[in-house]
Amino acid sequence: MKKIAVLTSGGVITLAKMITDKTQIECRPVILGHVQRGGSPVSQDRILATKLGAYAVEQALAGQNNIMVAEHNNQLLTHPIEISWQQKKPLDEYLLKIQQQLFNTKSSI
C-alpha cells in the first residue's frame, strides 16, 4: 500500500491560537513561502503548488520514496530527502529562549 504525506500550514495556525490564548496578545501565523515571494499568494504560487503536488504524487505512484520535489529553471526535479538536513543552520538562541518561556520547556537541542 502506498502512502502519501501532505504537510499543511494547519499546525502553525493552531500554534498561533495557543500563543494568543496563553499571552492574550494577538498572534498571526505567516506562511514563509508567501512572504519570500512577496506577500499574499498569487496565481503563480497556486500554479507552482499544483505542479509540485502533482509531480510528487506521480513520483510516489512510480515507487519513489524518501525524496523531495522541486522546480529549477522550469524543470521539475527530485532530490533525496536527506539533503534537507545535511546542511544545518544554527538555532536563533533568542527565539529558542522565547519558546521555552512561553511553553515552560527546556530544549535539548
C-alpha positions as CSV (number, residue, x, y, z in Angstrom):
1,M,0.0,0.0,0.0
2,K,1.4,3.4,-1.0
3,K,1.1,6.3,1.4
4,I,1.4,10.0,0.6
5,A,2.1,12.5,3.3
6,V,0.8,16.1,2.8
7,L,2.1,18.8,5.1
8,T,-0.1,21.8,5.6
9,S,0.0,25.1,7.4
10,G,-2.6,24.0,9.9
11,G,-0.1,23.4,12.6
12,V,1.1,27.0,12.6
13,I,-2.5,28.2,12.8
14,T,-3.0,26.1,15.9
15,L,0.2,27.3,17.4
16,A,-0.7,30.9,16.8
17,K,-4.0,30.4,18.6
18,M,-2.3,28.7,21.5
19,I,0.1,31.7,21.8
20,T,-2.8,34.1,21.6
21,D,-4.7,32.2,24.3
22,K,-1.7,32.0,26.6
23,T,-0.4,35.5,26.3
24,Q,-3.6,37.4,25.5
25,I,-1.6,39.0,22.7
26,E,-2.8,38.6,19.1
27,C,-0.5,36.3,17.2
28,R,-0.9,35.8,13.4
29,P,0.7,33.0,11.5
30,V,2.8,33.8,8.5
31,I,3.3,31.3,5.7
32,L,7.0,31.9,4.9
33,G,6.8,31.0,1.2
34,H,4.3,33.8,0.6
35,V,6.5,36.3,2.4
36,Q,9.6,35.2,0.5
37,R,7.7,35.6,-2.8
38,G,6.4,39.0,-1.9
39,G,3.2,38.7,0.3
40,S,-0.1,37.1,-0.3
41,P,-0.3,34.1,-2.6
42,V,-0.9,34.8,-6.2
43,S,-1.9,32.6,-9.1
44,Q,1.8,31.7,-9.7
45,D,2.1,30.4,-6.2
46,R,-1.0,28.2,-6.7
47,I,0.3,27.0,-10.1
48,L,3.6,26.1,-8.6
49,A,1.9,24.3,-5.7
50,T,-0.3,22.4,-8.2
51,K,2.7,21.4,-10.3
52,L,4.8,20.3,-7.4
53,G,1.9,18.4,-5.7
54,A,1.0,16.6,-8.9
55,Y,4.7,15.7,-9.6
56,A,5.1,14.4,-6.0
57,V,2.1,12.2,-6.4
58,E,3.4,10.9,-9.8
59,Q,6.7,10.1,-8.2
60,A,5.1,8.3,-5.3
61,L,2.9,6.2,-7.7
62,A,6.1,5.4,-9.6
63,G,7.6,3.9,-6.5
64,Q,9.8,6.8,-5.5
65,N,10.1,7.5,-1.8
66,N,12.4,9.4,0.6
67,I,12.5,12.3,-1.9
68,M,11.6,15.9,-2.1
69,V,10.4,17.6,-5.3
70,A,11.5,21.0,-6.6
71,E,11.4,23.2,-9.7
72,H,14.6,24.7,-11.0
73,N,14.8,26.6,-14.3
74,N,11.3,25.4,-15.2
75,Q,12.4,21.8,-14.8
76,L,10.7,19.5,-12.2
77,L,13.3,17.6,-10.2
78,T,13.6,15.1,-7.3
79,H,16.3,15.1,-4.7
80,P,17.0,12.7,-1.9
81,I,15.2,13.9,1.3
82,E,18.5,13.6,3.2
83,I,19.9,16.7,1.6
84,S,17.2,18.7,3.5
85,W,19.0,18.1,6.8
86,Q,22.6,17.7,5.7
87,Q,23.3,21.5,5.9
88,K,22.4,22.5,9.4
89,K,21.6,26.1,10.3
90,P,22.3,27.4,13.8
91,L,19.2,28.0,16.0
92,D,18.3,31.5,16.9
93,E,19.1,31.5,20.6
94,Y,16.7,34.4,21.3
95,L,13.7,32.6,19.6
96,L,14.6,29.4,21.5
97,K,14.5,31.4,24.8
98,I,11.1,32.8,23.9
99,Q,9.7,29.4,23.1
100,Q,11.0,28.0,26.4
101,Q,9.4,30.9,28.3
102,L,6.1,30.6,26.5
103,F,5.8,26.9,26.9
104,N,7.8,26.3,30.1
105,T,10.1,23.9,28.4
106,K,13.8,23.3,28.1
107,S,15.0,22.1,24.7
108,S,17.8,19.5,24.5
109,I,18.9,20.9,21.1
